[in-house]
Amino acid sequence: MEPYGRSLGDVRAVLAEVSERLHTAYRCARTAEQRLAEALAVLTELDRGHHGELVPPALRGAGQELARGLGLISGGAESVASIEARL
C-alpha cells in the first residue's frame, strides 16, 4: 500500500483538477475585469453631463484588485504546472 493511502496517479488527478479550477478562475476574473472596465467607461461618460461624480472611488480600485488577483491566479497555475511537470 502506498504511504498515506495515495498513489502518484491520485496526486496527478488532484493537480489536474486544481489546474482546471485555476484556469476557470482566471477566465472568470478576466471576464469580470472586462465588464468592470465597461462599467467604468459608461459611468465616466455619464459623469461628463452630471453635476456629481457617478464613479465611486471603490470602482476604480476594484480594477486594480482584479488585476492583482489575475496575477496571483496565474502564478498559482504556473506553480501547479511546474509540480505536474516534475511528477
VOTINU-200808 format. One record per residue (C-alpha): x, y, z; residue number from 1. Coordinates in pm, 1 decimal. Each point is the difference from the previous one (the first is absolute). Example, Ala and Ser with C-alpha at 12.3 -4.5 7.8 and 13.67 -1.06 7.14 Angstrom:
+----------+----------+----------+-----+
:       c1 :       c2 :       c3 : seq :
+----------+----------+----------+-----+
:   1230.0 :   -450.0 :    780.0 :   1 :
:    137.0 :    344.0 :    -66.0 :   2 :
+----------+----------+----------+-----+
END
This chain:
+----------+----------+----------+-----+
:       c1 :       c2 :       c3 : seq :
+----------+----------+----------+-----+
:      0.0 :      0.0 :      0.0 :   1 :
:    119.6 :    349.1 :    -84.9 :   2 :
:     94.6 :    234.9 :    284.9 :   3 :
:   -303.9 :    187.5 :    128.5 :   4 :
:   -223.6 :   -206.3 :   -228.1 :   5 :
:     71.4 :    215.6 :   -307.3 :   6 :
:    163.9 :    -92.6 :   -325.2 :   7 :
:    188.7 :    222.1 :   -239.7 :   8 :
:   -298.1 :    -28.8 :   -233.9 :   9 :
:   -226.6 :    140.7 :    272.2 :  10 :
:    233.3 :    295.1 :     48.3 :  11 :
:      7.9 :     65.9 :   -374.3 :  12 :
:   -379.9 :    -14.4 :    -16.0 :  13 :
:    -31.1 :    251.3 :    284.1 :  14 :
:    254.7 :    233.0 :   -160.4 :  15 :
:   -183.6 :    -22.6 :   -332.5 :  16 :
:   -322.8 :    101.5 :    173.3 :  17 :
:    173.1 :    287.6 :    178.0 :  18 :
:    150.0 :    112.3 :   -330.0 :  19 :
:   -339.1 :     -3.3 :   -171.3 :  20 :
:   -158.6 :    194.2 :    284.7 :  21 :
:    276.2 :    260.2 :    -13.1 :  22 :
:    -46.8 :     40.4 :   -375.9 :  23 :
:   -376.2 :     36.8 :     50.5 :  24 :
:     58.9 :    256.9 :    275.1 :  25 :
:    234.5 :    191.8 :   -229.4 :  26 :
:   -256.1 :      7.8 :   -281.7 :  27 :
:   -273.8 :    116.4 :    239.2 :  28 :
:    218.7 :    269.5 :    153.9 :  29 :
:    106.5 :    115.8 :   -347.0 :  30 :
:   -364.4 :     31.2 :   -105.3 :  31 :
:    -75.4 :    190.8 :    320.8 :  32 :
:    292.0 :    232.1 :    -71.8 :  33 :
:   -134.4 :     71.8 :   -349.1 :  34 :
:   -355.0 :     62.2 :    124.7 :  35 :
:    130.1 :    224.7 :    274.2 :  36 :
:    192.2 :    202.8 :   -256.9 :  37 :
:   -318.0 :     30.3 :   -208.5 :  38 :
:   -198.2 :    119.6 :    303.6 :  39 :
:    271.3 :    250.2 :     85.4 :  40 :
:     -1.7 :    133.6 :   -358.0 :  41 :
:   -379.1 :     41.4 :      1.4 :  42 :
:     -2.2 :    175.0 :    337.8 :  43 :
:    290.6 :    223.0 :   -102.4 :  44 :
:   -190.2 :    104.2 :   -312.2 :  45 :
:   -315.1 :     68.8 :    202.8 :  46 :
:    209.3 :    198.3 :    249.3 :  47 :
:     72.8 :    261.0 :   -264.2 :  48 :
:   -360.5 :    118.6 :     -8.1 :  49 :
:    -73.2 :    -43.3 :    370.1 :  50 :
:     59.9 :    237.5 :    290.8 :  51 :
:    128.7 :   -257.9 :    247.2 :  52 :
:    251.0 :   -276.1 :    -50.0 :  53 :
:   -166.1 :   -324.1 :   -104.6 :  54 :
:    311.9 :   -216.5 :     13.6 :  55 :
:     49.7 :   -125.3 :    355.1 :  56 :
:    365.8 :     -1.6 :    109.0 :  57 :
:    -30.6 :   -368.8 :     90.8 :  58 :
:    -82.8 :    -78.4 :   -363.0 :  59 :
:    333.7 :    138.5 :   -113.5 :  60 :
:    180.6 :   -205.2 :    264.0 :  61 :
:   -190.6 :   -313.7 :    -91.7 :  62 :
:    170.0 :    -12.0 :   -338.3 :  63 :
:    340.4 :     11.0 :    165.0 :  64 :
:    -97.9 :   -275.9 :    242.6 :  65 :
:   -125.8 :   -217.5 :   -284.0 :  66 :
:    327.3 :     49.7 :   -185.4 :  67 :
:    187.7 :   -100.8 :    315.6 :  68 :
:   -223.3 :   -304.5 :     40.6 :  69 :
:     61.4 :   -102.4 :   -360.7 :  70 :
:    372.2 :      9.0 :     67.9 :  71 :
:    -41.0 :   -217.8 :    308.2 :  72 :
:   -218.8 :   -250.7 :   -183.2 :  73 :
:    248.9 :    -11.8 :   -285.3 :  74 :
:    286.4 :    -56.5 :    243.4 :  75 :
:   -190.8 :   -281.7 :    166.1 :  76 :
:    -68.9 :   -163.7 :   -334.9 :  77 :
:    367.8 :     23.4 :    -92.3 :  78 :
:    100.4 :   -159.0 :    330.1 :  79 :
:   -243.9 :   -288.1 :    -44.3 :  80 :
:    120.1 :    -52.6 :   -357.7 :  81 :
:    358.2 :    -10.9 :    123.9 :  82 :
:    -86.6 :   -262.0 :    261.2 :  83 :
:   -193.3 :   -203.0 :   -259.0 :  84 :
:    298.3 :      8.7 :   -236.0 :  85 :
:    229.6 :   -138.4 :    270.0 :  86 :
:   -224.5 :   -296.9 :     76.2 :  87 :
+----------+----------+----------+-----+
END
